[in-house]
Amino acid sequence: MILTCIETRDKKIKKVSLEVLSEATRIAAELKTEAGAVLLGTGMEGLGAELSAYGASKVYLFDSPSLDRYSTQDHAAVLSGLVKKLSPAAVFFSATAMGKDLAPRLAARLGVGLASDCTRVSVRDGSLEFTRPIFAGKALLTFRLTSSPQVVSLRPNVFPVAAVAAAGEIMREAAEIPPAAARAEVTEVLKESGGEVDVSEADIVISGGRGMKGPENFELLREISALIPRSAVGASRSAVDSGWIGHQHQVGQTGKTVSPNLYLAFGISGAIQHLAGMSSSKVIVAVNKDPDAPIFKVADFGVVGDLFQVIPPLKEELKKLRG
Ligand SMILES: Cc1cc2nc3c(=O)[nH]c(=O)nc-3n(C[C@H](O)[C@H](O)[C@H](O)COP(=O)(O)OP(=O)(O)OC[C@H]3O[C@@H](n4cnc5c(N)ncnc54)[C@H](O)[C@@H]3O)c2cc1C
């Protein structure tokens, strides 16, 4: 079995988890085994059918109030118990904040290796081979793990979501949580006001860099975003480090990886660390006054010009389109 650890928010399955489950299902088919999924929390039973629609033939459900909020120790304890019981060939996570915390914990508890932040998984001679970017995306490393089960995290927004219906079975599991000497627990999940779409989940990302000149000008990008459904405002690290916009908007190596249908880059030079987070976008449009800016090497469409002259007519056209 290839087991996927599912993440939820507000009792809904996160898109990144469907990406991971889809890839796990594809790999399971190649290895002629089944794909399974594990859900931890309360009131999750209704989500089983959705997971089966993406290939999970078994959904392991741990329904316990103590798992409702993410706790490193409790989630790792429950998960390692299940993995020891099932002996899956691999356990897949998404390389989100939670996955980056939980996957190494599980690997350490099992005494096995970890393939983290992978952008490709393939089957060669019956075993798994992983690829991940290294040196800020300048090179790709392909490697194998020699230990079993293989604990793997996949980079968000890289793997496609593919519906492959499986006759799903819900397996109710009892959560046995041993007392821990110390516990790290999420006590509160804060939401940004305005119900903004998360930059990693948006269909269209409108990003600004140091060329935006100041925090007040990010309002221009928010105005454009308000005219485009399922869009979000992104930023380069320079803009974030200058305090112009919050870190949750940062795209790149030390920010979020995005892969939207359209990525608009205003006043972003296109440093390798920024490209590491957005170069897989379907269509990239760059606006930069420097014709030699590296962003133009990855852009499908480019405007060499002052962004402050480009944004107002763009906004007017969008307004007309919205009627
Ligand atoms: C370990 C490490 C991790 C990093 N992680 C990240 C990361 O996750 N994300 C990230 O973005 N960066 C990251 N960086 C930083 C990265 O190297 C760059 O410094 C950063 O991306 C540059 O941001 P920028 O393009 O906004 O600024 P700049 O490089 O200063 O570019 C500003 C651009 O705006 C253009 N411009 C100026 N005025 C206008 C105007 N009026 N109209 C149009 N264009 C204009 C300029 O021509 C220029 O090209 C990282 C660096 C390191 C060392």
The ligand as a MOL file (V3000), in Angstrom:
LIG
                    3D

  0  0  0     0  0            999 V3000
M  V30 BEGIN CTAB
M  V30 COUNTS 53 58 0 0 0
M  V30 BEGIN ATOM
M  V30 1 C 18.5730 31.7730 0.6460 0
M  V30 2 C 17.7310 32.7660 -0.1210 0
M  V30 3 C 16.3770 32.5390 -0.2420 0
M  V30 4 C 15.5820 33.4410 -0.9560 0
M  V30 5 N 14.2370 33.1820 -1.0910 0
M  V30 6 C 13.4880 34.0130 -1.8540 0
M  V30 7 C 12.1030 33.7390 -2.0730 0
M  V30 8 O 11.5300 32.8060 -1.5320 0
M  V30 9 N 11.4200 34.5760 -2.8710 0
M  V30 10 C 12.0000 35.6800 -3.4910 0
M  V30 11 O 11.3060 36.4050 -4.2060 0
M  V30 12 N 13.3040 35.9610 -3.2780 0
M  V30 13 C 14.0490 35.1620 -2.4620 0
M  V30 14 N 15.3440 35.4860 -2.2360 0
M  V30 15 C 15.8440 36.8180 -2.6640 0
M  V30 16 C 16.2210 36.8940 -4.1190 0
M  V30 17 O 17.5760 36.5150 -4.2860 0
M  V30 18 C 16.0590 38.3520 -4.6380 0
M  V30 19 O 16.8280 39.2200 -3.8330 0
M  V30 20 C 14.6150 38.8530 -4.6330 0
M  V30 21 O 13.7670 37.9070 -5.2550 0
M  V30 22 C 14.5470 40.1680 -5.3990 0
M  V30 23 O 13.2580 40.6950 -5.2810 0
M  V30 24 P 12.7210 41.7010 -6.3780 0
M  V30 25 O 12.7560 41.0540 -7.7030 0
M  V30 26 O 11.4260 42.2190 -5.8810 0
M  V30 27 O 13.7440 42.9230 -6.2490 0
M  V30 28 P 14.8780 43.4050 -7.2470 0
M  V30 29 O 15.7880 42.2930 -7.5970 0
M  V30 30 O 15.4530 44.6320 -6.6340 0
M  V30 31 O 14.0780 43.7730 -8.5690 0
M  V30 32 C 13.1960 44.8540 -8.6780 0
M  V30 33 C 12.8030 44.9420 -10.1390 0
M  V30 34 O 11.8190 45.9390 -10.2950 0
M  V30 35 C 12.0440 46.5940 -11.5200 0
M  V30 36 N 11.3930 47.9130 -11.4300 0
M  V30 37 C 11.7260 48.9380 -10.6160 0
M  V30 38 N 10.8500 49.9540 -10.7750 0
M  V30 39 C 9.9600 49.5540 -11.7160 0
M  V30 40 C 8.8270 50.1800 -12.3160 0
M  V30 41 N 8.4260 51.4060 -11.9600 0
M  V30 42 N 8.1490 49.4880 -13.2660 0
M  V30 43 C 8.5310 48.2330 -13.6490 0
M  V30 44 N 9.6150 47.6150 -13.1090 0
M  V30 45 C 10.3090 48.2680 -12.1370 0
M  V30 46 C 13.5470 46.6540 -11.6530 0
M  V30 47 O 13.9390 46.8050 -13.0170 0
M  V30 48 C 13.9520 45.3130 -11.0760 0
M  V30 49 O 14.0770 44.3160 -12.0730 0
M  V30 50 C 16.1650 34.5940 -1.5280 0
M  V30 51 C 17.5370 34.8160 -1.3980 0
M  V30 52 C 18.3060 33.9130 -0.7020 0
M  V30 53 C 19.7930 34.1700 -0.5790 0
M  V30 END ATOM
M  V30 BEGIN BOND
M  V30 1 1 1 2
M  V30 2 1 2 3
M  V30 3 2 2 52
M  V30 4 2 3 4
M  V30 5 1 4 5
M  V30 6 1 4 50
M  V30 7 2 5 6
M  V30 8 1 6 7
M  V30 9 1 6 13
M  V30 10 2 7 8
M  V30 11 1 7 9
M  V30 12 1 9 10
M  V30 13 2 10 11
M  V30 14 1 10 12
M  V30 15 2 12 13
M  V30 16 1 13 14
M  V30 17 1 14 15
M  V30 18 1 14 50
M  V30 19 1 15 16
M  V30 20 1 16 17
M  V30 21 1 16 18
M  V30 22 1 18 19
M  V30 23 1 18 20
M  V30 24 1 20 21
M  V30 25 1 20 22
M  V30 26 1 22 23
M  V30 27 1 23 24
M  V30 28 2 24 25
M  V30 29 1 24 26
M  V30 30 1 24 27
M  V30 31 1 27 28
M  V30 32 2 28 29
M  V30 33 1 28 30
M  V30 34 1 28 31
M  V30 35 1 31 32
M  V30 36 1 32 33
M  V30 37 1 33 34
M  V30 38 1 33 48
M  V30 39 1 34 35
M  V30 40 1 35 36
M  V30 41 1 35 46
M  V30 42 1 36 37
M  V30 43 1 36 45
M  V30 44 2 37 38
M  V30 45 1 38 39
M  V30 46 1 39 40
M  V30 47 2 39 45
M  V30 48 1 40 41
M  V30 49 2 40 42
M  V30 50 1 42 43
M  V30 51 2 43 44
M  V30 52 1 44 45
M  V30 53 1 46 47
M  V30 54 1 46 48
M  V30 55 1 48 49
M  V30 56 2 50 51
M  V30 57 1 51 52
M  V30 58 1 52 53
M  V30 END BOND
M  V30 END CTAB
M  END
